[in-house]
Structure formats: C-alpha cells, structure tokens
Amino acid sequence: MKTKTYHVSRMGNMVSLPVRSNVNGYVTYHDSPRYRTATDEQLAEWAEYGRTLAVRNAAGTEIGCRNLAEWQYK
C-alpha cells in the first residue's frame, strides 16, 4: 500500500480533521484516487471502520478537503 504523509497543520484551523497523527503531528494516509471519487457515505464508513489507520486517515483527509473547499466557496 502506497502512503504519503503531511503535517496536520496543513489544513489550517478552519477544518477539524477526523484523522490520527503521530506524536509529531504527522498524518500517514493511503495514497489512492479512490477517495476523491467516493461518496460522502463511503468516506464516513471508511473513516470510521477502515481496515488500517492509513485508510481511515485517507478518508478523513478527503472529508477535510471537501469541508475546506465548501468553506472556501462560501
């Protein structure tokens, strides 16, 4: 499974992310385009019940990205 990492501050303070970071504030997530095309319901399920932390973090990151985009649009 390919993963990537980002610092939790990358999203700023406008969005609360449903992700888990390490003690240094870095989030490791599954690097796959499937999260961008998933429905909100799928993302919510994966964020809660994903088989690995990387999958749960990827879904949570996409949820955060969508919330940030909605906030920026307003």
N, CA, C and O atoms as a printed pandas DataFrame, in Angstrom:
     atom_number atom_name residue_name chain_id  residue_number  x_coord  y_coord  z_coord
0              1         N          MET        A               1    0.839   -1.163    0.000
1              2        CA          MET        A               1    0.000    0.000    0.000
2              3         C          MET        A               1    0.894    1.239    0.000
3              4         O          MET        A               1    1.751    1.398    0.870
4              5         N          LYS        A               2    0.685    2.112   -0.982
5              6        CA          LYS        A               2    1.439    3.359   -1.047
6              7         C          LYS        A               2    0.846    4.346   -0.049
7              8         O          LYS        A               2   -0.372    4.496    0.046
8              9         N          THR        A               3    1.716    5.009    0.686
9             10        CA          THR        A               3    1.255    6.006    1.642
10            11         C          THR        A               3    2.006    7.311    1.439
11            12         O          THR        A               3    3.091    7.344    0.857
12            13         N          LYS        A               4    1.413    8.367    1.924
13            14        CA          LYS        A               4    2.036    9.689    1.955
14            15         C          LYS        A               4    1.829   10.244    3.353
15            16         O          LYS        A               4    1.042    9.714    4.138
16            17         N          THR        A               5    2.538   11.309    3.650
17            18        CA          THR        A               5    2.467   11.919    4.970
18            19         C          THR        A               5    2.354   13.435    4.823
19            20         O          THR        A               5    2.952   14.027    3.925
20            21         N          TYR        A               6    1.585   14.053    5.710
21            22        CA          TYR        A               6    1.510   15.511    5.776
22            23         C          TYR        A               6    1.383   15.917    7.235
23            24         O          TYR        A               6    0.998   15.113    8.084
24            25         N          HIS        A               7    1.710   17.167    7.517
25            26        CA          HIS        A               7    1.556   17.678    8.877
26            27         C          HIS        A               7    0.123   18.141    9.055
27            28         O          HIS        A               7   -0.466   18.733    8.151
28            29         N          VAL        A               8   -0.431   17.871   10.219
29            30        CA          VAL        A               8   -1.838   18.164   10.481
30            31         C          VAL        A               8   -2.153   19.653   10.323
31            32         O          VAL        A               8   -3.303   19.999   10.054
32            33         N          SER        A               9   -1.189   20.528   10.477
33            34        CA          SER        A               9   -1.418   21.970   10.333
34            35         C          SER        A               9   -1.608   22.383    8.873
35            36         O          SER        A               9   -1.963   23.530    8.602
36            37         N          ARG        A              10   -1.381   21.482    7.944
37            38        CA          ARG        A              10   -1.507   21.793    6.517
38            39         C          ARG        A              10   -2.894   22.308    6.161
39            40         O          ARG        A              10   -3.029   23.163    5.286
40            41         N          MET        A              11   -3.920   21.802    6.823
41            42        CA          MET        A              11   -5.293   22.212    6.533
42            43         C          MET        A              11   -5.682   23.497    7.250
43            44         O          MET        A              11   -6.755   24.044    6.992
44            45         N          GLY        A              12   -4.841   23.982    8.134
45            46        CA          GLY        A              12   -5.169   25.187    8.884
46            47         C          GLY        A              12   -6.151   24.882   10.006
47            48         O          GLY        A              12   -6.383   23.723   10.347
48            49         N          ASN        A              13   -6.717   25.922   10.566
49            50        CA          ASN        A              13   -7.637   25.766   11.693
50            51         C          ASN        A              13   -9.105   25.810   11.273
51            52         O          ASN        A              13   -9.988   25.740   12.128
52            53         N          MET        A              14   -9.375   25.922    9.999
53            54        CA          MET        A              14  -10.750   26.051    9.533
54            55         C          MET        A              14  -11.503   24.724    9.516
55            56         O          MET        A              14  -12.734   24.703    9.546
56            57         N          VAL        A              15  -10.772   23.633    9.468
57            58        CA          VAL        A              15  -11.398   22.318    9.320
58            59         C          VAL        A              15  -10.871   21.401   10.406
59            60         O          VAL        A              15   -9.661   21.291   10.605
60            61         N          SER        A              16  -11.787   20.739   11.111
61            62        CA          SER        A              16  -11.322   19.708   12.037
62            63         C          SER        A              16  -11.281   18.394   11.265
63            64         O          SER        A              16  -12.271   17.986   10.658
64            65         N          LEU        A              17  -10.149   17.754   11.296
65            66        CA          LEU        A              17   -9.947   16.531   10.531
66            67         C          LEU        A              17  -10.209   15.303   11.395
67            68         O          LEU        A              17   -9.727   15.220   12.525
68            69         N          PRO        A              18  -10.971   14.353   10.867
69            70        CA          PRO        A              18  -11.164   13.095   11.592
70            71         C          PRO        A              18  -10.022   12.131   11.289
71            72         O          PRO        A              18  -10.240   11.045   10.753
72            73         N          VAL        A              19   -8.800   12.539   11.640
73            74        CA          VAL        A              19   -7.609   11.723   11.379
74            75         C          VAL        A              19   -6.803   11.592   12.660
75            76         O          VAL        A              19   -7.008   12.327   13.626
76            77         N          ARG        A              20   -5.886   10.641   12.643
77            78        CA          ARG        A              20   -4.956   10.471   13.765
78            79         C          ARG        A              20   -3.552   10.776   13.284
79            80         O          ARG        A              20   -3.108   10.278   12.250
80            81         N          SER        A              21   -2.865   11.602   14.053
81            82        CA          SER        A              21   -1.480   11.935   13.717
82            83         C          SER        A              21   -0.552   11.254   14.713
83            84         O          SER        A              21   -0.977   10.772   15.764
84            85         N          ASN        A              22    0.726   11.227   14.354
85            86        CA          ASN        A              22    1.706   10.698   15.303
86            87         C          ASN        A              22    2.027   11.788   16.321
87            88         O          ASN        A              22    1.447   12.873   16.268
88            89         N          VAL        A              23    2.934   11.517   17.234
89            90        CA          VAL        A              23    3.240   12.474   18.301
90            91         C          VAL        A              23    3.830   13.776   17.778
91            92         O          VAL        A              23    3.795   14.789   18.477
92            93         N          ASN        A              24    4.367   13.770   16.570
93            94        CA          ASN        A              24    4.941   14.981   15.977
94            95         C          ASN        A              24    3.946   15.729   15.096
95            96         O          ASN        A              24    4.299   16.744   14.495
96            97         N          GLY        A              25    2.710   15.244   15.010
97            98        CA          GLY        A              25    1.685   15.925   14.235
98            99         C          GLY        A              25    1.597   15.512   12.783
99           100         O          GLY        A              25    0.922   16.182   12.002
100          101         N          TYR        A              26    2.260   14.424   12.390
101          102        CA          TYR        A              26    2.223   13.972   11.004
102          103         C          TYR        A              26    1.181   12.880   10.813
103          104         O          TYR        A              26    1.057   11.963   11.624
104          105         N          VAL        A              27    0.436   13.004    9.719
105          106        CA          VAL        A              27   -0.624   12.062    9.368
106          107         C          VAL        A              27   -0.144   11.221    8.188
107          108         O          VAL        A              27    0.263   11.761    7.160
108          109         N          THR        A              28   -0.193    9.915    8.337
109          110        CA          THR        A              28    0.135    8.998    7.249
110          111         C          THR        A              28   -1.173    8.484    6.681
111          112         O          THR        A              28   -2.033    8.006    7.420
112          113         N          TYR        A              29   -1.326    8.582    5.346
113          114        CA          TYR        A              29   -2.584    8.184    4.717
114          115         C          TYR        A              29   -2.331    7.371    3.454
115          116         O          TYR        A              29   -1.264    7.459    2.846
116          117         N          HIS        A              30   -3.324    6.582    3.071
117          118        CA          HIS        A              30   -3.266    5.751    1.866
118          119         C          HIS        A              30   -3.351    6.656    0.645
119          120         O          HIS        A              30   -4.276    7.460    0.528
120          121         N          ASP        A              31   -2.403    6.530   -0.253
121          122        CA          ASP        A              31   -2.333    7.355   -1.460
122          123         C          ASP        A              31   -3.069    6.651   -2.593
123          124         O          ASP        A              31   -2.490    5.819   -3.292
124          125         N          SER        A              32   -4.336    6.981   -2.775
125          126        CA          SER        A              32   -5.155    6.372   -3.820
126          127         C          SER        A              32   -6.203    7.379   -4.295
127          128         O          SER        A              32   -6.745    8.133   -3.488
128          129         N          PRO        A              33   -6.492    7.397   -5.605
129          130        CA          PRO        A              33   -7.513    8.322   -6.120
130          131         C          PRO        A              33   -8.940    7.909   -5.759
131          132         O          PRO        A              33   -9.871    8.682   -5.986
132          133         N          ARG        A              34   -9.135    6.721   -5.210
133          134        CA          ARG        A              34  -10.492    6.254   -4.925
134          135         C          ARG        A              34  -11.210    7.139   -3.921
135          136         O          ARG        A              34  -12.439    7.206   -3.939
136          137         N          TYR        A              35  -10.492    7.807   -3.061
137          138        CA          TYR        A              35  -11.125    8.643   -2.049
138          139         C          TYR        A              35  -11.739    9.901   -2.658
139          140         O          TYR        A              35  -12.752   10.402   -2.170
140          141         N          ARG        A              36  -11.131   10.404   -3.712
141          142        CA          ARG        A              36  -11.669   11.608   -4.373
142          143         C          ARG        A              36  -12.994   11.339   -5.079
143          144         O          ARG        A              36  -13.808   12.249   -5.239
144          145         N          THR        A              37  -13.214   10.100   -5.499
145          146        CA          THR        A              37  -14.446    9.776   -6.226
146          147         C          THR        A              37  -15.487    9.087   -5.344
147          148         O          THR        A              37  -16.581    8.773   -5.812
148          149         N          ALA        A              38  -15.165    8.854   -4.099
149          150        CA          ALA        A              38  -16.085    8.172   -3.187
150          151         C          ALA        A              38  -17.221    9.101   -2.777
151          152         O          ALA        A              38  -17.083   10.325   -2.788
152          153         N          THR        A              39  -18.339    8.494   -2.416
153          154        CA          THR        A              39  -19.463    9.276   -1.899
154          155         C          THR        A              39  -19.165    9.684   -0.461
155          156         O          THR        A              39  -18.263    9.141    0.176
156          157         N          ASP        A              40  -19.927   10.639    0.038
157          158        CA          ASP        A              40  -19.761   11.060    1.425
158          159         C          ASP        A              40  -20.030    9.902    2.384
159          160         O          ASP        A              40  -19.370    9.772    3.415
160          161         N          GLU        A              41  -20.996    9.071    2.037
161          162        CA          GLU        A              41  -21.331    7.920    2.880
162          163         C          GLU        A              41  -20.179    6.917    2.928
163          164         O          GLU        A              41  -19.855    6.389    3.992
164          165         N          GLN        A              42  -19.567    6.657    1.785
165          166        CA          GLN        A              42  -18.427    5.745    1.747
166          167         C          GLN        A              42  -17.279    6.291    2.584
167          168         O          GLN        A              42  -16.658    5.557    3.353
168          169         N          LEU        A              43  -17.000    7.575    2.432
169          170        CA          LEU        A              43  -15.907    8.181    3.197
170          171         C          LEU        A              43  -16.161    8.093    4.696
171          172         O          LEU        A              43  -15.252    7.791    5.469
172          173         N          ALA        A              44  -17.393    8.356    5.101
173          174        CA          ALA        A              44  -17.727    8.283    6.523
174          175         C          ALA        A              44  -17.511    6.862    7.048
175          176         O          ALA        A              44  -16.996    6.678    8.150
176          177         N          GLU        A              45  -17.897    5.876    6.273
177          178        CA          GLU        A              45  -17.713    4.481    6.685
178          179         C          GLU        A              45  -16.232    4.128    6.762
179          180         O          GLU        A              45  -15.788    3.522    7.738
180          181         N          TRP        A              46  -15.465    4.502    5.742
181          182        CA          TRP        A              46  -14.031    4.193    5.727
182          183         C          TRP        A              46  -13.305    4.920    6.855
183          184         O          TRP        A              46  -12.400    4.360    7.474
184          185         N          ALA        A              47  -13.699    6.173    7.126
185          186        CA          ALA        A              47  -13.050    6.940    8.192
186          187         C          ALA        A              47  -13.280    6.289    9.552
187          188         O          ALA        A              47  -12.426    6.367   10.436
188          189         N          GLU        A              48  -14.419    5.655    9.714
189          190        CA          GLU        A              48  -14.760    5.021   10.984
190          191         C          GLU        A              48  -14.268    3.574   11.079
191          192         O          GLU        A              48  -13.747    3.154   12.112
192          193         N          TYR        A              49  -14.438    2.822    9.997
193          194        CA          TYR        A              49  -14.222    1.376   10.050
194          195         C          TYR        A              49  -13.165    0.846    9.085
195          196         O          TYR        A              49  -13.087   -0.363    8.869
196          197         N          GLY        A              50  -12.354    1.723    8.501
197          198        CA          GLY        A              50  -11.323    1.270    7.566
198          199         C          GLY        A              50  -10.402    0.245    8.210
199          200         O          GLY        A              50  -10.155    0.291    9.415
200          201         N          ARG        A              51   -9.895   -0.680    7.402
201          202        CA          ARG        A              51   -9.088   -1.793    7.932
202          203         C          ARG        A              51   -7.761   -1.349    8.514
203          204         O          ARG        A              51   -7.240   -1.991    9.425
204          205         N          THR        A              52   -7.203   -0.253    7.999
205          206        CA          THR        A              52   -5.921    0.224    8.516
206          207         C          THR        A              52   -6.028    1.709    8.857
207          208         O          THR        A              52   -6.933    2.403    8.395
208          209         N          LEU        A              53   -5.101    2.172    9.663
209          210        CA          LEU        A              53   -5.065    3.592   10.014
210          211         C          LEU        A              53   -4.859    4.452    8.774
211          212         O          LEU        A              53   -5.427    5.540    8.679
212          213         N          ALA        A              54   -4.060    3.984    7.828
213          214        CA          ALA        A              54   -3.805    4.753    6.607
214          215         C          ALA        A              54   -5.092    4.945    5.801
215          216         O          ALA        A              54   -5.298    6.011    5.220
216          217         N          VAL        A              55   -5.954    3.933    5.757
217          218        CA          VAL        A              55   -7.231    4.046    5.051
218          219         C          VAL        A              55   -8.153    5.006    5.803
219          220         O          VAL        A              55   -8.782    5.869    5.191
220          221         N          ARG        A              56   -8.236    4.862    7.114
221          222        CA          ARG        A              56   -9.083    5.769    7.903
222          223         C          ARG        A              56   -8.605    7.206    7.759
223          224         O          ARG        A              56   -9.420    8.121    7.644
224          225         N          ASN        A              57   -7.293    7.413    7.764
225          226        CA          ASN        A              57   -6.749    8.762    7.598
226          227         C          ASN        A              57   -6.991    9.307    6.194
227          228         O          ASN        A              57   -7.238   10.502    6.036
228          229         N          ALA        A              58   -6.926    8.461    5.180
229          230        CA          ALA        A              58   -7.178    8.922    3.807
230          231         C          ALA        A              58   -8.623    9.386    3.663
231          232         O          ALA        A              58   -8.887   10.428    3.064
232          233         N          ALA        A              59   -9.547    8.621    4.207
233          234        CA          ALA        A              59  -10.950    9.010    4.144
234          235         C          ALA        A              59  -11.181   10.290    4.938
235          236         O          ALA        A              59  -11.886   11.188    4.480
236          237         N          GLY        A              60  -10.592   10.376    6.120
237          238        CA          GLY        A              60  -10.721   11.583    6.935
238          239         C          GLY        A              60  -10.104   12.803    6.274
239          240         O          GLY        A              60  -10.631   13.909    6.390
240          241         N          THR        A              61   -9.001   12.607    5.589
241          242        CA          THR        A              61   -8.355   13.706    4.873
242          243         C          THR        A              61   -9.247   14.203    3.741
243          244         O          THR        A              61   -9.377   15.411    3.541
244          245         N          GLU        A              62   -9.856   13.294    3.008
245          246        CA          GLU        A              62  -10.756   13.691    1.919
246          247         C          GLU        A              62  -11.974   14.421    2.470
247          248         O          GLU        A              62  -12.428   15.399    1.876
248          249         N          ILE        A              63  -12.501   13.964    3.584
249          250        CA          ILE        A              63  -13.626   14.667    4.225
250          251         C          ILE        A              63  -13.197   16.085    4.567
251          252         O          ILE        A              63  -13.939   17.035    4.318
252          253         N          GLY        A              64  -12.003   16.235    5.136
253          254        CA          GLY        A              64  -11.487   17.558    5.468
254          255         C          GLY        A              64  -11.285   18.434    4.245
255          256         O          GLY        A              64  -11.579   19.629    4.280
256          257         N          CYS        A              65  -10.784   17.851    3.165
257          258        CA          CYS        A              65  -10.587   18.610    1.921
258          259         C          CYS        A              65  -11.920   19.102    1.364
259          260         O          CYS        A              65  -12.029   20.237    0.901
260          261         N          ARG        A              66  -12.921   18.246    1.416
261          262        CA          ARG        A              66  -14.247   18.652    0.930
262          263         C          ARG        A              66  -14.842   19.749    1.799
263          264         O          ARG        A              66  -15.449   20.686    1.281
264          265         N          ASN        A              67  -14.676   19.646    3.104
265          266        CA          ASN        A              67  -15.179   20.686    4.003
266          267         C          ASN        A              67  -14.455   22.003    3.777
267          268         O          ASN        A              67  -15.076   23.066    3.801
268          269         N          LEU        A              68  -13.154   21.942    3.557
269          270        CA          LEU        A              68  -12.379   23.149    3.294
270          271         C          LEU        A              68  -12.802   23.787    1.977
271          272         O          LEU        A              68  -12.935   25.008    1.897
272          273         N          ALA        A              69  -13.012   22.979    0.948
273          274        CA          ALA        A              69  -13.460   23.508   -0.343
274          275         C          ALA        A              69  -14.826   24.178   -0.212
275          276         O          ALA        A              69  -15.074   25.222   -0.814
276          277         N          GLU        A              70  -15.709   23.568    0.579
277          278        CA          GLU        A              70  -17.031   24.158    0.797
278          279         C          GLU        A              70  -16.907   25.477    1.543
279          280         O          GLU        A              70  -17.604   26.437    1.216
280          281         N          TRP        A              71  -16.027   25.541    2.545
281          282        CA          TRP        A              71  -15.818   26.767    3.292
282          283         C          TRP        A              71  -15.239   27.861    2.381
283          284         O          TRP        A              71  -15.639   29.022    2.479
284          285         N          GLN        A              72  -14.305   27.497    1.501
285          286        CA          GLN        A              72  -13.682   28.472    0.598
286          287         C          GLN        A              72  -14.692   28.982   -0.431
287          288         O          GLN        A              72  -14.607   30.128   -0.874
288          289         N          TYR        A              73  -15.627   28.148   -0.801
289          290        CA          TYR        A              73  -16.621   28.525   -1.803
290          291         C          TYR        A              73  -17.592   29.572   -1.268
291          292         O          TYR        A              73  -18.104   30.396   -2.026
292          293         N          LYS        A              74  -17.843   29.538    0.035
293          294        CA          LYS        A              74  -18.817   30.463    0.644
294          295         C          LYS        A              74  -18.317   31.859    0.721
295          296         O          LYS        A              74  -19.024   32.742    1.207
